[in-house]
Amino acid sequence: MTNVAVRYGGRTPYHRAQADSLGQSAKWLFLAIVFILPFQRVPFVNTNLLGIQGCKPFNLLSAGVLVYLLFQVPLLSASDRIERTSIRVLLLYFVTFAIAFARSIPNAPLLHDRLPDVFPESYLDYIMSYGMVPAFYILPFLFILKRCRSFSEIETVVDAICVSILLLSASFILVALMNPSAALSGRASVNALCESYFGIHYNTMGTIYICTAPLLLYKALTRSSLWIVPVALSLLGLLLLSSRSALLTVVGTYVLILLYKRKFAVLAVGAAMVAIASVLWIAPTVVAIFSIGFDGSSEVSADELLTGRVDFIWIPLLNEWTSDLGLFLFGAGRSGIITSESWYSGTLIQATHAHNAIIDFFLDCGAIATGILLVLMCVGISTAWRVGRRLHNDLYWALFACIVGYGISMFTEREVFPSFENMYLFLLIAMMVNLARLSSRAGHTSA
């Protein structure tokens, strides 16, 4: 031992220092991924480097983190029961996704034929875009579970998310100021701005806000009053975005958080400011909200309230799937809606997904897998609620509000399988799991 100490001058042995350095580098790579998440489809960021297919900044960063996890981290081993359960559920989820995606590969030419602007023509491009890239969205779950095990490390990830959303809000507001007529002309024009400047649908940007806005409010309430600026910018961005479901969901999660924190004065001031702002300027989003279900007739139906989803998507698809035993039990694989005969005949709106996450999952995987999914979701939500009541942790409840917001939005949009829309869910759930693990360890230590 003396010789070893003399040889290394009392410092950390070389191999240990090298491992620590590699771990720090991986954390910086991971934080870069977290920061770049909402910007990965911005035109100049989404360009293939050196013209190599798939060689994009997000993919390269994700590949670096994947290599680190594969060679430096025992992925399938667990240090406690919570981690072991989390890994098993993640494996079940990934296997389900892999099977559904593998079943869709033979349909790649059909998908391209029906939507050539959405789906690539070659099998390789399809596998890369709709198999590999979505799988990368799962990596943050594993990295946080294995390498972000202290409260300060979790807070660092939250900081990266919040700064990224601050930049996204400022960028979108700047784009709106540069194009005022388009920004105030309704959803179609706003969507054109989102796709031109950010490469995403306006509802997708709304989902990003749903999954992250409660974290901004958490920062404003628990850290510094300066965080009220990002909160205000995000709300202004939502008003300009014209996504009704996103605005209502974010406002709902904000109300829940303020009620939990007993910030009744803040809630009253916020409501007053909204009322004043509505008098001075009625945003397109607010106008759209109050116009839902009113088309000049006295009768308001569920289909009108859900803008055609019931009669022109859900009912035709469910009728077709329940009339075929194979489709009913096992689904049609990823993007099953596009293989539908109703889609081809024009009976339903020619959308890429069913505009309801559970129905979309049913179309892809069938009734058996959907039943298991619903059971796991109920168990997961009830477990998360019980853990939150035991923890009394503000960050945990902010993360829970993000998950609840996404869950509510699943009724009219979003997806269950990994996608650009739900990419933040994996970070959020992993941070909730590790907060629960920290509490569990503290309880064992005090005992």
C-alpha positions as CSV (number, residue, x, y, z in Angstrom):
1,M,0.0,0.0,0.0
2,T,2.9,2.4,0.8
3,N,4.5,1.7,-2.6
4,V,1.2,2.5,-4.3
5,A,0.8,5.7,-2.4
6,V,4.3,6.8,-3.2
7,R,4.0,5.9,-6.8
8,Y,0.9,8.0,-7.3
9,G,2.0,10.8,-4.9
10,G,-1.0,10.2,-2.7
11,R,-3.4,11.1,-5.5
12,T,-6.2,9.1,-7.1
13,P,-4.8,6.2,-9.1
14,Y,-4.6,6.8,-12.8
15,H,-7.3,4.4,-13.9
16,R,-9.7,5.8,-11.3
17,A,-9.1,9.4,-12.4
18,Q,-9.6,8.3,-16.0
19,A,-12.9,6.7,-15.1
20,D,-14.0,9.8,-13.3
21,S,-13.0,12.0,-16.2
22,L,-14.9,9.8,-18.6
23,G,-18.0,10.0,-16.3
24,Q,-17.8,13.8,-16.2
25,S,-17.5,13.9,-20.0
26,A,-20.5,11.7,-20.4
27,K,-22.5,14.0,-18.1
28,W,-21.6,17.0,-20.2
29,L,-22.7,15.1,-23.3
30,F,-25.9,14.1,-21.6
31,L,-26.7,17.7,-20.6
32,A,-26.0,18.8,-24.2
33,I,-28.6,16.3,-25.3
34,V,-31.1,17.6,-22.7
35,F,-30.5,21.2,-23.9
36,I,-30.7,20.4,-27.6
37,L,-33.9,18.3,-27.3
38,P,-36.4,21.0,-28.5
39,F,-34.1,22.3,-31.2
40,Q,-33.0,19.0,-32.9
41,R,-35.3,19.6,-35.9
42,V,-34.3,23.2,-36.4
43,P,-33.2,23.2,-40.1
44,F,-29.5,24.0,-39.6
45,V,-29.3,21.6,-36.6
46,N,-31.1,18.9,-38.5
47,T,-28.6,18.9,-41.3
48,N,-26.5,15.7,-41.9
49,L,-22.8,16.6,-41.1
50,L,-20.5,16.0,-44.1
51,G,-23.5,14.7,-46.0
52,I,-23.5,11.4,-44.1
53,Q,-27.0,10.0,-43.6
54,G,-28.0,10.1,-39.9
55,C,-24.9,12.1,-38.9
56,K,-26.8,14.8,-37.0
57,P,-25.8,16.6,-33.8
58,F,-28.5,14.9,-31.7
59,N,-27.8,11.5,-33.1
60,L,-24.0,11.8,-32.5
61,L,-24.5,13.0,-28.9
62,S,-26.9,10.2,-28.2
63,A,-24.5,7.7,-29.8
64,G,-21.7,8.9,-27.5
65,V,-23.9,8.5,-24.4
66,L,-25.0,5.1,-25.6
67,V,-21.4,3.9,-26.0
68,Y,-20.6,5.2,-22.4
69,L,-23.7,3.3,-21.0
70,L,-22.8,0.1,-22.8
71,F,-19.2,-0.1,-21.9
72,Q,-19.0,1.8,-18.5
73,V,-22.3,1.1,-16.8
74,P,-23.8,-2.3,-15.7
75,L,-27.2,-1.5,-17.3
76,L,-29.1,-4.6,-16.2
77,S,-27.8,-4.7,-12.6
78,A,-29.7,-2.9,-9.9
79,S,-28.7,-1.6,-6.5
80,D,-32.2,-1.6,-5.0
81,R,-35.7,-2.8,-5.5
82,I,-36.9,0.5,-7.1
83,E,-34.2,0.5,-9.7
84,R,-34.7,-3.2,-10.5
85,T,-38.5,-2.7,-11.0
86,S,-37.8,0.4,-13.2
87,I,-35.4,-1.5,-15.4
88,R,-37.9,-4.4,-15.9
89,V,-40.7,-2.0,-16.8
90,L,-38.4,-0.2,-19.3
91,L,-37.4,-3.5,-20.9
92,L,-41.0,-4.5,-21.3
93,Y,-41.8,-1.1,-22.8
94,F,-38.8,-1.3,-25.2
95,V,-39.6,-4.9,-26.3
96,T,-43.2,-3.9,-27.0
97,F,-41.9,-0.9,-29.1
98,A,-39.4,-3.1,-30.9
99,I,-42.0,-5.7,-31.8
100,A,-44.5,-3.1,-33.1
101,F,-41.8,-1.4,-35.1
102,A,-40.4,-4.6,-36.6
103,R,-43.9,-5.5,-37.7
104,S,-44.2,-2.2,-39.5
105,I,-40.9,-2.6,-41.5
106,P,-42.6,-4.6,-44.3
107,N,-45.1,-1.7,-44.6
108,A,-42.4,0.9,-45.3
109,P,-43.2,1.1,-49.1
110,L,-46.9,1.4,-48.4
111,L,-46.3,4.2,-45.8
112,H,-44.1,6.1,-48.2
113,D,-46.7,5.6,-51.0
114,R,-49.5,7.0,-48.9
115,L,-47.5,9.8,-47.2
116,P,-44.3,10.4,-49.3
117,D,-43.5,13.7,-47.5
118,V,-43.5,12.0,-44.1
119,F,-42.1,8.5,-44.6
120,P,-38.8,7.8,-46.4
121,E,-38.7,5.5,-49.4
122,S,-35.9,3.1,-48.5
123,Y,-36.0,0.5,-45.7
124,L,-32.7,1.8,-44.2
125,D,-34.0,5.4,-43.9
126,Y,-37.2,4.1,-42.4
127,I,-35.4,2.0,-39.8
128,M,-33.0,4.9,-38.9
129,S,-35.8,7.6,-38.7
130,Y,-38.6,5.6,-37.0
131,G,-36.6,2.9,-35.1
132,M,-33.1,4.1,-34.1
133,V,-33.9,7.8,-33.4
134,P,-37.0,7.1,-31.2
135,A,-34.9,4.5,-29.3
136,F,-32.4,7.2,-28.5
137,Y,-35.1,9.1,-26.6
138,I,-35.1,6.3,-24.1
139,L,-31.4,6.7,-23.2
140,P,-32.0,9.7,-20.8
141,F,-34.0,7.4,-18.6
142,L,-31.1,5.0,-18.2
143,F,-28.5,7.7,-17.8
144,I,-30.4,9.5,-15.1
145,L,-31.3,6.2,-13.4
146,K,-27.6,5.1,-13.3
147,R,-25.7,8.4,-13.1
148,C,-27.9,11.2,-11.6
149,R,-28.4,9.8,-8.1
150,S,-28.1,13.0,-6.0
151,F,-30.5,15.8,-5.6
152,S,-27.9,18.3,-7.0
153,E,-27.4,16.2,-10.1
154,I,-31.2,16.0,-10.7
155,E,-31.4,19.8,-10.2
156,T,-28.7,20.3,-12.8
157,V,-30.8,18.3,-15.3
158,V,-33.9,20.4,-14.4
159,D,-31.8,23.6,-14.9
160,A,-30.7,22.4,-18.4
161,I,-34.4,21.8,-19.3
162,C,-35.5,25.2,-18.0
163,V,-32.8,27.1,-19.8
164,S,-33.5,25.3,-23.0
165,I,-37.2,26.1,-22.8
166,L,-36.4,29.7,-22.0
167,L,-34.4,29.9,-25.2
168,L,-37.2,28.1,-27.1
169,S,-39.8,30.6,-25.8
170,A,-37.6,33.6,-26.6
171,S,-36.9,32.3,-30.1
172,F,-40.6,31.6,-30.9
173,I,-41.6,35.0,-29.6
174,L,-38.9,36.6,-31.8
175,V,-40.1,34.6,-34.8
176,A,-43.7,35.9,-34.1
177,L,-42.5,39.5,-33.9
178,M,-40.7,39.0,-37.2
179,N,-43.9,37.7,-38.8
180,P,-46.7,39.5,-37.0
181,S,-49.4,38.9,-39.6
182,A,-48.8,35.1,-39.7
183,A,-48.6,34.9,-35.9
184,L,-52.0,36.5,-35.5
185,S,-53.7,34.7,-38.4
186,G,-54.7,31.5,-36.8
187,R,-53.4,27.9,-36.4
188,A,-52.5,27.3,-40.0
189,S,-50.2,30.3,-40.2
190,V,-48.7,29.6,-36.8
191,N,-48.1,26.0,-37.8
192,A,-46.3,27.2,-40.9
193,L,-44.0,29.3,-38.8
194,C,-43.3,26.4,-36.4
195,E,-42.5,24.0,-39.3
196,S,-40.3,26.6,-41.2
197,Y,-38.2,27.8,-38.2
198,F,-38.3,24.8,-35.8
199,G,-39.2,21.9,-38.0
200,I,-42.1,20.7,-35.9
201,H,-45.9,20.9,-35.8
202,Y,-47.4,23.5,-33.6
203,N,-49.1,20.8,-31.4
204,T,-45.7,19.2,-30.9
205,M,-44.3,22.5,-29.6
206,G,-47.4,22.6,-27.3
207,T,-46.5,19.2,-26.0
208,I,-43.0,20.4,-25.2
209,Y,-44.5,23.1,-23.0
210,I,-46.9,20.7,-21.4
211,C,-44.0,18.5,-20.3
212,T,-41.7,21.3,-19.1
213,A,-43.7,24.4,-18.0
214,P,-44.4,23.1,-14.4
215,L,-40.6,22.9,-13.9
216,L,-40.3,26.7,-14.8
217,L,-43.0,27.5,-12.2
218,Y,-41.2,25.2,-9.6
219,K,-38.0,27.2,-10.2
220,A,-39.9,30.5,-9.7
221,L,-41.6,29.4,-6.5
222,T,-38.6,27.7,-4.8
223,R,-35.4,29.2,-6.2
224,S,-35.4,32.8,-7.4
225,S,-38.0,35.3,-8.4
226,L,-36.0,35.9,-11.6
227,W,-37.4,32.6,-12.9
228,I,-40.8,34.4,-13.3
229,V,-39.4,35.8,-16.6
230,P,-39.1,32.3,-18.2
231,V,-42.6,31.5,-16.8
232,A,-44.0,34.7,-18.4
233,L,-42.2,34.1,-21.7
234,S,-43.5,30.5,-21.9
235,L,-47.1,31.7,-21.3
236,L,-46.7,34.3,-23.9
237,G,-45.3,31.7,-26.3
238,L,-48.3,29.5,-25.6
239,L,-50.7,32.3,-26.3
240,L,-49.1,32.9,-29.6
241,L,-48.9,29.2,-30.4
242,S,-52.7,28.7,-30.9
243,S,-52.6,25.2,-29.3
244,R,-55.7,25.1,-27.3
245,S,-55.1,21.9,-25.5
246,A,-51.5,22.9,-24.6
247,L,-52.6,26.3,-23.1
248,L,-55.5,24.7,-21.1
249,T,-53.3,21.9,-19.8
250,V,-50.4,24.1,-18.8
251,V,-52.7,26.5,-17.0
252,G,-54.4,23.6,-15.3
253,T,-51.0,22.2,-14.0
254,Y,-50.0,25.6,-12.8
255,V,-53.2,25.9,-10.8
256,L,-52.6,22.5,-9.2
257,I,-49.1,23.4,-8.3
258,L,-50.1,26.8,-6.8
259,L,-52.9,25.1,-4.8
260,Y,-50.4,22.5,-3.5
261,K,-48.0,25.2,-2.5
262,R,-50.9,27.2,-1.0
263,K,-49.9,30.2,-3.1
264,F,-53.5,31.6,-3.2
265,A,-52.3,35.2,-3.5
266,V,-50.2,34.3,-6.6
267,L,-53.1,32.4,-8.0
268,A,-55.4,35.5,-7.5
269,V,-52.8,37.9,-9.1
270,G,-52.3,35.5,-12.0
271,A,-56.0,35.3,-12.6
272,A,-56.3,39.1,-12.5
273,M,-53.5,39.5,-15.0
274,V,-55.1,37.0,-17.4
275,A,-58.4,38.9,-17.2
276,I,-56.7,42.2,-17.9
277,A,-54.7,40.8,-20.7
278,S,-57.8,39.3,-22.2
279,V,-59.5,42.7,-22.2
280,L,-56.5,44.4,-23.8
281,W,-55.7,41.7,-26.3
282,I,-57.5,38.5,-27.1
283,A,-54.9,36.1,-28.4
284,P,-55.7,33.7,-31.3
285,T,-55.5,30.8,-28.8
286,V,-58.1,32.3,-26.5
287,V,-60.4,32.9,-29.5
288,A,-59.9,29.3,-30.7
289,I,-60.8,28.0,-27.2
290,F,-64.1,29.9,-27.1
291,S,-64.9,28.9,-30.6
292,I,-64.7,25.1,-30.0
293,G,-67.9,23.3,-30.9
294,F,-69.6,26.4,-32.3
295,D,-70.1,26.4,-36.1
296,G,-73.1,28.6,-36.4
297,S,-75.6,26.0,-35.4
298,S,-77.4,25.6,-32.1
299,E,-76.4,22.0,-31.7
300,V,-73.0,21.2,-30.1
301,S,-71.9,17.6,-30.4
302,A,-68.9,15.6,-29.0
303,D,-67.5,15.5,-32.5
304,E,-67.6,19.3,-32.8
305,L,-66.0,19.7,-29.4
306,L,-63.2,17.3,-30.5
307,T,-62.9,18.9,-34.0
308,G,-63.9,15.9,-36.0
309,R,-61.9,13.2,-34.1
310,V,-64.9,11.2,-33.1
311,D,-66.7,10.7,-36.4
312,F,-63.8,10.9,-38.8
313,I,-61.0,9.1,-36.9
314,W,-62.0,7.1,-33.8
315,I,-65.3,5.5,-34.9
316,P,-64.2,4.3,-38.4
317,L,-60.9,2.9,-37.0
318,L,-62.5,1.1,-34.0
319,N,-65.1,-0.4,-36.3
320,E,-62.5,-1.7,-38.7
321,W,-60.2,-3.1,-36.0
322,T,-63.0,-4.8,-34.0
323,S,-64.3,-6.5,-37.2
324,D,-61.0,-8.3,-37.7
325,L,-59.9,-10.7,-34.9
326,G,-56.2,-10.4,-35.8
327,L,-56.2,-6.7,-35.8
328,F,-58.3,-6.6,-32.6
329,L,-56.0,-8.8,-30.6
330,F,-52.6,-7.9,-32.0
331,G,-52.9,-4.7,-34.0
332,A,-51.2,-3.8,-37.2
333,G,-47.7,-2.6,-36.1
334,R,-46.4,0.9,-35.9
335,S,-48.3,3.5,-37.8
336,G,-51.1,1.0,-38.1
337,I,-53.6,3.8,-38.9
338,I,-52.0,4.4,-42.3
339,T,-52.5,0.7,-43.3
340,S,-56.2,1.1,-42.6
341,E,-58.6,0.5,-45.5
342,S,-60.7,3.4,-44.1
343,W,-57.7,5.6,-44.4
344,Y,-57.2,4.6,-48.0
345,S,-60.8,5.0,-49.0
346,G,-61.0,8.5,-47.5
347,T,-63.6,7.5,-44.8
348,L,-61.4,9.1,-42.1
349,I,-59.0,12.0,-41.9
350,Q,-55.7,11.0,-43.4
351,A,-53.6,11.6,-40.3
352,T,-50.4,9.9,-39.2
353,H,-51.8,9.0,-35.8
354,A,-55.2,8.5,-34.2
355,H,-55.1,11.8,-32.1
356,N,-55.6,9.7,-29.0
357,A,-52.6,7.9,-27.6
358,I,-54.5,4.9,-26.2
359,I,-56.4,4.3,-29.4
360,D,-53.2,4.7,-31.4
361,F,-51.5,2.1,-29.2
362,F,-54.5,-0.2,-29.7
363,L,-54.2,0.2,-33.5
364,D,-50.5,-0.7,-33.3
365,C,-50.5,-3.5,-30.7
366,G,-54.0,-4.8,-30.2
367,A,-56.3,-5.3,-27.2
368,I,-54.1,-7.6,-25.2
369,A,-51.1,-5.2,-25.0
370,T,-53.5,-2.3,-24.5
371,G,-55.1,-4.0,-21.5
372,I,-51.6,-4.5,-20.0
373,L,-50.7,-0.9,-20.7
374,L,-53.8,0.5,-18.9
375,V,-53.2,-1.7,-15.9
376,L,-49.5,-0.6,-15.7
377,M,-50.6,3.1,-16.1
378,C,-53.1,2.8,-13.3
379,V,-50.5,1.1,-11.0
380,G,-47.9,3.7,-11.9
381,I,-50.0,6.7,-11.3
382,S,-51.3,5.4,-7.9
383,T,-47.8,4.4,-6.9
384,A,-46.4,7.9,-7.9
385,W,-49.2,9.5,-5.9
386,R,-48.4,7.5,-2.8
387,V,-44.7,8.2,-3.0
388,G,-45.4,11.9,-3.5
389,R,-47.5,12.1,-0.4
390,R,-44.7,10.5,1.6
391,L,-41.9,12.7,0.1
392,H,-43.5,16.2,0.4
393,N,-40.9,17.3,-2.2
394,D,-41.6,20.3,-4.4
395,L,-39.6,19.1,-7.3
396,Y,-41.3,15.7,-7.2
397,W,-44.7,17.2,-7.5
398,A,-43.6,19.5,-10.3
399,L,-42.4,16.5,-12.2
400,F,-45.7,14.7,-11.4
401,A,-47.6,17.7,-12.7
402,C,-45.7,17.4,-16.0
403,I,-46.6,13.7,-16.3
404,V,-50.3,14.4,-15.4
405,G,-50.4,17.2,-18.0
406,Y,-49.1,14.8,-20.7
407,G,-51.5,12.1,-19.5
408,I,-54.4,14.5,-20.0
409,S,-53.2,15.6,-23.4
410,M,-53.1,11.9,-24.5
411,F,-56.9,12.1,-24.9
412,T,-56.6,14.3,-28.0
413,E,-53.0,13.9,-29.2
414,R,-49.6,12.4,-28.3
415,E,-48.2,8.9,-28.4
416,V,-47.3,6.0,-26.1
417,F,-44.2,4.9,-28.0
418,P,-41.0,7.0,-28.0
419,S,-41.3,10.0,-30.3
420,F,-40.3,13.6,-30.5
421,E,-43.6,14.5,-28.8
422,N,-43.0,12.5,-25.6
423,M,-39.1,12.7,-25.5
424,Y,-39.2,14.5,-22.1
425,L,-41.2,11.8,-20.4
426,F,-38.2,9.6,-20.0
427,L,-36.2,12.2,-18.2
428,L,-39.2,13.2,-16.0
429,I,-40.0,9.7,-14.9
430,A,-36.4,8.8,-14.2
431,M,-35.9,11.9,-12.0
432,M,-39.1,11.0,-10.1
433,V,-37.7,7.4,-9.6
434,N,-34.4,8.7,-8.3
435,L,-36.1,11.1,-5.9
436,A,-38.0,8.2,-4.5
437,R,-34.8,6.2,-4.2
438,L,-33.1,9.1,-2.4
439,S,-35.9,9.2,0.1
440,S,-35.8,5.4,0.5
441,R,-32.1,5.5,1.3
442,A,-32.5,8.3,3.7
443,G,-35.2,6.3,5.5
444,H,-32.9,3.3,5.7
445,T,-30.0,5.4,7.0
446,S,-32.1,7.0,9.7
447,A,-33.4,3.6,10.8
